[in-house]
Amino acid sequence: MKTQADYMRELDEIKAFNGWNDRELGALLGTSGALVSNWRTGKTQMTNKSKRRILDFFAEMAIRGKLPSSELPSRPDDIDFNRLLSIWPKLTESMRSRVVSTALELIEKSGHGTQPGGMGGDCPQSKAN
């Protein structure tokens, strides 16, 4: 199970990556910068509600491309996909459903996924079907 220090380490990485201070991070989390600071020092314990809110925040930052990435794959699409995969275990079931729904909508709008086998026409698997 993740500790409060684990949550803070990840929040601090995102904060540094985006150049935010505690006040700005707190506002994005729907709380104050003072509370973020108190979590870091251990003066205040995170509630389960706060932890869920942080997990939702991680998911939103991944979708927006505002998470640090340790690996930079060759294609921009891969960067976003790898960010999403890196936070997938942290997502709540409702957030996973939102991500999947959004992906399906984008696939539908792009015209991909309409070929036999459910994949775009340039995909080898769809040509084999």
Solvent accessible surface area in square Angstrom, and as a share of the most:
residue,aa,sasa,rsa
1,M,233,1.04
2,K,57,0.24
3,T,75,0.43
4,Q,26,0.12
5,A,59,0.46
6,D,37,0.19
7,Y,15,0.06
8,M,9,0.04
9,R,133,0.49
10,E,40,0.18
11,L,0,0.00
12,D,42,0.22
13,E,92,0.41
14,I,5,0.03
15,K,37,0.16
16,A,79,0.62
17,F,100,0.42
18,N,39,0.20
19,G,65,0.62
20,W,50,0.17
21,N,66,0.34
22,D,29,0.15
23,R,162,0.59
24,E,64,0.29
25,L,0,0.00
26,G,0,0.00
27,A,73,0.57
28,L,84,0.42
29,L,4,0.02
30,G,59,0.57
31,T,30,0.18
32,S,58,0.37
33,G,13,0.13
34,A,69,0.54
35,L,48,0.24
36,V,0,0.00
37,S,41,0.26
38,N,47,0.24
39,W,6,0.02
40,R,86,0.31
41,T,89,0.52
42,G,41,0.39
43,K,160,0.68
44,T,45,0.26
45,Q,125,0.56
46,M,15,0.07
47,T,82,0.48
48,N,104,0.53
49,K,134,0.57
50,S,7,0.05
51,K,49,0.21
52,R,127,0.47
53,R,78,0.28
54,I,1,0.01
55,L,28,0.14
56,D,55,0.28
57,F,13,0.05
58,F,2,0.01
59,A,0,0.00
60,E,63,0.28
61,M,4,0.02
62,A,2,0.02
63,I,96,0.49
64,R,145,0.53
65,G,21,0.20
66,K,78,0.33
67,L,13,0.06
68,P,51,0.32
69,S,35,0.22
70,S,120,0.78
71,E,124,0.55
72,L,136,0.68
73,P,35,0.22
74,S,113,0.73
75,R,137,0.50
76,P,101,0.64
77,D,96,0.50
78,D,43,0.22
79,I,36,0.18
80,D,73,0.38
81,F,115,0.48
82,N,57,0.29
83,R,33,0.12
84,L,37,0.19
85,L,90,0.45
86,S,72,0.47
87,I,7,0.04
88,W,74,0.26
89,P,103,0.65
90,K,51,0.22
91,L,10,0.05
92,T,38,0.22
93,E,126,0.56
94,S,80,0.51
95,M,6,0.02
96,R,65,0.24
97,S,58,0.38
98,R,149,0.54
99,V,15,0.09
100,V,71,0.41
101,S,57,0.37
102,T,70,0.41
103,A,44,0.34
104,L,110,0.55
105,E,100,0.45
106,L,111,0.55
107,I,79,0.40
108,E,123,0.55
109,K,164,0.70
110,S,67,0.43
111,G,38,0.37
112,H,95,0.43
113,G,28,0.27
114,T,88,0.51
115,Q,79,0.35
116,P,82,0.52
117,G,52,0.50
118,G,50,0.49
119,M,83,0.37
120,G,9,0.09
121,G,40,0.38
122,D,114,0.59
123,C,31,0.19
124,P,102,0.64
125,Q,104,0.46
126,S,8,0.05
127,K,143,0.61
128,A,90,0.70
129,N,118,0.61
